Amino acid sequence: MKITSNFDSGNIEIIKADDPADIQLAIRKDNQSDFYQWFHFRLNSPHPQQHKITITNAAGSAYPDGWQDYQAVASYDRQTWFRVETDFDGKALTINHYPEAESVYFAYFAPYSYERHQDLLHQAQNDYNCQLIDLGETLDGRDMSLLVVGEPDDSKKKIWITARQHPGETMAEWFIEGLLDRLLDEDDGVARSLLAKAVFYIVPNMNPDGSVRGNLRTNAAGANLNREWQNPTMDRSPEVYLVRQKMLETGLDMFLDIHGDENLPYNFVAGSEGVPSYNAHMQQLEQDFKTALLAVTPEFQVKYGYDKDEPGQANLTVATAWVAEQFKCLAYTVEMPFKDNADLPDAAFGWSDIRSMKLGQDSLAAILQVVDKLR
């Protein structure tokens, strides 16, 4: 029997792995950080029996409440990720599974590999309407890549979408893949209408170093990028520094920052009500976007979400708050669940990579409803 995480986005430490009925593991902390929750490992076992895998340090993870009602995902082909029996007793997370093949992968959510990220970028640039721009390098020497979709023109709205500031939130890049699939579809009326009115600036992965390292929330320096937007530096958070500089160069009329939430089993958005310059126009745009998304898909809801900041109390180190204050625009954080959508549960797959992609596609229809009102 063998357990390994020696691959892209792998994360696990082996405590004991000599008995299929008592496998004990621990999640490795993010580099230079105390955050941890993302896991991704492979089990190779010749034993045709139930395997009990215990993640012993689950209670000390970044979001221990996220383990309640959570089911891990597994895959035999790294394409289809299904939910497996998982229990949390307040201390340890236990996965029980009877492998149907010698080798099976387990993960916190369906992984989005760095190779797939590269494929996404270069398949997109093959479209005549898309340009791939290199913004610079991360601390580990990886590319910070921007996709510009549409023909730039001063009369067009500038819509920025960033994803995966927190690398373990892989559903965010699945969302972007779905969005790009539709936006680059020449036969799609929503895409054609949007690109006549707007240019999209899309960063599919804000944190490629953390993604490859198997981190939950931080980059190679241990920085939580979504707390770096007020004063980023090339030494600590080059990812934010480079993207922010490009935003200031192009201007910005709408911003979506795509994330995943460990605790809440719902899709929701978080706005910028607490920024000093928040006004009635921004409030109306937020309401119009939510109304449009509610009409487009039952996967979205507005009952559950984060508490709103009090006026003037927003944390301007957070991307959505900084962008809203800097550009006086519609800015939303989009959150998806690691668990399932409690409004539309799926026992076999939960919230998934495929559903994340479809929400990305649907979001374009909601953007179309507000694009004429952005300025």
DAVEN-V664868 format. One record per pair of residues at least 6 apart in sequence whose C-alpha atoms are under 7 Angstrom apart, sorted by the first residue. I is the first residue (numbers start at 1). J is the second residue. D is the distance in whole Angstrom. If there is no record, write none. Layout:
i=(I;I)
j=(J;J)
d=(D;D)
This chain:
i=(1;1;1;1;2;2;2;3;3;3;3;4;4;4;5;5;5;5;5;8;8;8;9;9;9;9;9;10;10;10;10;11;11;11;11;11;11;12;12;12;12;12;12;12;13;13;13;13;14;14;14;15;15;16;16;16;17;17;20;20;21;21;21;22;22;23;23;23;24;24;24;24;25;25;25;26;26;26;27;27;27;27;28;29;29;30;30;30;30;30;31;31;31;32;32;33;35;35;35;35;36;36;36;37;37;37;38;38;38;38;38;39;39;40;40;40;41;41;41;42;42;42;42;43;43;43;44;44;44;45;45;46;49;50;50;50;51;51;51;52;52;52;52;53;53;53;54;54;54;54;55;55;55;56;56;57;58;58;58;58;59;59;59;63;65;66;66;67;68;70;70;71;71;71;71;71;72;72;72;72;72;73;73;73;73;73;73;73;73;73;74;74;74;74;74;74;74;74;75;75;75;75;75;76;76;76;81;82;82;83;83;83;84;85;85;85;86;86;86;87;87;87;88;109;109;110;110;110;111;112;114;124;125;125;129;129;129;130;130;130;130;131;131;131;132;132;132;132;133;133;133;134;134;134;134;135;135;135;135;136;136;136;137;137;138;138;138;139;140;140;142;144;145;146;146;146;147;147;147;148;148;148;149;149;149;150;150;150;151;152;156;156;156;157;157;157;157;158;158;158;158;158;158;158;159;159;159;159;159;159;159;159;160;160;160;160;160;160;160;161;161;161;161;161;161;162;162;162;162;162;162;162;163;163;163;163;163;163;163;163;163;164;164;164;164;164;164;164;164;165;165;165;165;165;166;166;166;166;167;167;167;167;167;167;168;168;168;168;169;169;171;171;171;172;172;172;173;173;174;174;174;175;175;175;175;176;176;176;177;178;178;178;178;179;179;179;182;182;182;183;185;186;190;194;206;207;207;209;209;210;210;210;217;218;218;221;223;223;225;225;226;226;226;227;227;228;228;228;228;229;229;229;229;229;230;230;230;232;232;233;234;252;253;253;253;254;254;254;255;255;255;256;256;256;256;257;257;257;257;258;258;258;259;259;259;260;260;260;260;261;261;261;261;262;262;264;265;265;265;265;265;266;266;266;266;267;267;267;267;267;267;267;268;268;268;268;268;268;268;269;269;269;269;270;270;270;270;271;271;271;272;272;272;272;273;273;273;274;274;274;274;274;274;275;275;275;275;275;275;276;276;276;277;277;282;282;285;285;286;288;289;289;289;292;292;293;293;293;294;294;296;297;314;315;316;320;320;320;323;324;324;337;338;339;339;340;340;341)
j=(18;44;45;46;43;44;45;41;42;43;44;41;42;43;11;12;40;41;42;113;212;213;40;211;212;213;214;39;40;41;214;27;28;39;40;41;214;25;26;27;28;39;40;41;25;26;27;28;24;25;26;24;25;23;24;25;23;24;51;52;50;51;52;52;53;52;53;54;53;54;55;56;54;55;56;55;56;57;36;37;39;57;36;35;36;36;215;216;218;222;220;221;222;221;222;222;61;62;216;217;61;62;216;61;62;216;108;168;214;215;216;107;108;106;107;108;105;106;107;103;104;105;106;103;104;105;102;103;104;102;103;102;98;96;97;98;96;97;98;94;95;96;97;94;95;96;92;93;94;95;92;93;94;92;93;92;64;91;92;93;90;91;92;262;263;262;263;88;88;86;339;83;84;85;86;339;83;84;86;107;108;81;82;83;84;106;107;108;109;110;81;82;83;84;104;105;106;107;81;82;104;105;106;103;104;105;110;348;349;348;349;350;97;95;96;97;94;95;96;93;94;95;94;170;338;170;352;353;170;170;212;130;131;132;149;150;151;147;148;149;150;147;148;149;145;146;147;148;145;146;147;143;144;145;146;144;145;146;242;143;144;242;143;144;144;238;239;220;209;220;208;239;203;201;202;203;201;202;203;200;201;202;199;200;201;195;199;200;199;199;197;198;199;197;198;199;253;198;199;200;251;252;253;254;198;199;200;201;252;253;254;255;200;201;202;252;254;255;256;201;202;203;255;256;257;202;203;204;206;256;257;258;172;173;203;204;205;206;257;258;259;170;172;173;205;206;207;258;259;205;206;207;225;226;207;216;217;218;207;210;211;215;216;217;211;215;216;217;259;260;260;353;356;258;259;260;204;205;353;356;357;356;357;359;360;204;357;360;357;357;358;360;361;357;360;361;188;191;361;191;191;192;365;368;239;219;239;219;220;218;219;220;224;224;225;236;236;237;237;240;317;318;319;317;318;237;240;317;318;240;317;318;319;322;316;317;322;240;241;241;241;327;329;330;374;329;330;331;330;331;332;331;332;333;334;320;332;333;334;333;334;335;334;335;336;335;336;337;338;335;336;337;338;337;338;337;337;339;340;341;342;336;337;341;342;299;300;301;335;336;337;341;300;301;302;305;334;335;336;332;333;334;335;306;332;333;334;331;332;333;320;321;324;331;308;309;311;309;310;311;312;313;314;311;312;313;314;321;325;311;312;325;325;328;329;330;330;370;330;370;366;367;370;366;369;300;363;366;300;301;362;362;321;321;322;331;332;333;331;330;331;351;351;350;351;350;351;351)
d=(7;6;4;7;6;5;6;7;6;5;6;6;5;7;5;6;7;5;6;7;5;7;7;6;4;5;4;7;5;6;5;6;6;5;5;6;5;7;6;5;6;6;7;6;6;5;6;6;7;5;7;5;5;6;5;7;5;6;5;6;7;5;5;6;6;6;5;6;6;5;6;7;6;5;6;5;6;6;7;7;6;7;7;6;5;6;5;7;7;7;6;7;6;6;5;5;7;5;7;7;5;6;6;5;6;6;6;6;7;6;5;5;5;6;4;7;6;6;7;7;6;4;6;6;5;6;5;4;7;5;7;6;6;7;6;4;6;5;6;7;6;5;7;6;5;6;6;6;4;6;6;5;6;5;7;6;7;6;5;6;6;5;6;7;6;5;4;6;6;7;5;6;6;6;5;7;6;6;6;6;6;6;5;4;6;6;5;6;6;7;5;5;6;7;7;5;4;6;5;7;6;5;7;7;5;6;6;6;5;6;5;7;7;6;5;7;6;4;6;6;5;7;6;7;6;7;7;6;6;6;7;6;5;6;6;5;7;7;6;4;6;6;5;7;7;6;5;7;6;5;6;7;6;5;6;5;6;7;6;6;5;7;5;6;7;6;6;6;6;7;7;7;6;7;6;5;6;5;6;6;5;6;6;5;7;6;5;7;6;6;5;5;6;6;4;6;6;6;5;6;7;5;5;7;7;6;5;6;6;6;5;6;6;5;6;7;6;5;7;6;5;6;6;5;6;6;5;6;7;6;5;6;5;6;6;5;5;6;6;5;7;7;6;6;5;6;6;7;6;7;5;5;6;6;7;6;4;6;6;5;5;6;6;6;7;6;4;6;6;5;7;6;6;5;5;7;6;7;6;6;5;5;4;6;4;6;7;6;6;4;6;5;5;7;4;4;7;7;6;5;7;7;6;6;6;6;7;6;6;6;5;6;6;5;7;6;7;7;7;7;7;5;6;5;5;7;7;5;7;6;5;6;6;6;6;5;7;6;5;6;6;6;6;7;6;6;5;6;6;5;6;6;5;6;7;7;6;5;6;6;5;6;6;5;6;5;4;6;7;6;6;5;6;6;6;6;5;6;5;5;6;6;6;5;6;7;5;6;6;5;6;7;6;6;6;6;6;5;7;6;5;5;6;7;6;5;7;6;5;6;7;5;6;7;7;6;6;5;5;4;5;5;4;7;5;7;5;6;6;7;5;7;6;7;6;6;6;7;6;7;6;7;6;5;6;7;7;5;6;7;7;7;6;7;5;6;6;6;7;6;5;7;7;6;6;4;4;6)
